[in-house]
Amino acid sequence: MLLAESNTGWAIGYTIGIIVVLVVVALVVPILLLARSIGNKATDINSALEDAVVNTASLKELETTIESAQIITAGLARGRARLGG
């Protein structure tokens, strides 16, 4: 009788343990799949950002271009004024 009760307790313990493991696996697997999906998209996003850096690198020289254009247009305005126009 004592042996049967002892085995029943072990069986219940193993059953609860298996259920807990299955629940944890059921919760962790979707998280891991989502993390994998995010990781795959992160490489695409990083690539696009690297392209954006290359494509916008010349914008740092925009202030120099504006200053040069202002100097040129001021010179043209002086030339026009001297020519009477």
N, C-alpha and C positions, 0 to 999 in steps of 0.2 A: 504494500500500500504506500509506504513511504517512497519507494523507488518510482512509482507511477506519478506521484505528486511532484517529485523532483524533476522528472522528465517533462512534465506538463509546464512547469515554470520555465525550463530551458526552451521549450518549444515556443512558448509565448514570447520570451525574450528575443529569440532569433527572429520570430515573425515581426515583432515591433522594430527590431533593428533593420531588417530587410525593407520594411515599409519606409522607415526614415531615410535609408539610403536611396530608395527609388524616388522619394519626394525631393531629396536634395539634387539628384541627377536631373529630375524633371525641371527643376528651377535653374540649374546651372547651365544645362545644354543650350537653352535659348539665349542666355546671356553671352555664352561663348560664341554662338553663331552671330549674334549682333556685333560683338567685338570684332569678329573676323570681317564682317561686312564694313564696319567703320574703318578698319585697317586698310582694306582694299580701296575704299573711297579716299582715304587720306593720301595715298600715293598719287591718285589722280588730282586731288586738290593741290597738293604740293607742286606737282608738275605745272598746273595752271598758274600757280602763284609765281613760280620761277619764270614762266613765259611773260607774266605781267611785269616782273622786274626788268627783264630784258627790253620789253616793248616800251616801258616808261622811263628807261634810264636817261634818255635825252632831255626829259623834262627838267632835270636839275640845272641844265644850261639855259633854260627859258629866260631867266632873269638877265643873263648876259645878252641873249638875243634881243630882248626888249630894249635894253640900254643901247645896244648898237643901232637898232632901228630908230630910236629917239635921236641919237647923234646924227644919223644919216638924214632923217626928215628935217632936223633943225638946220643942217647944212644946206639942204635943198631949199628950205624956206629963206635962208639968208641969200642964197644965189638968186632966187626968184625976186627977192626984194631989191637986190643990186641991179638986176636987169629991168626993174620997173614993173614987174608983173605981180 
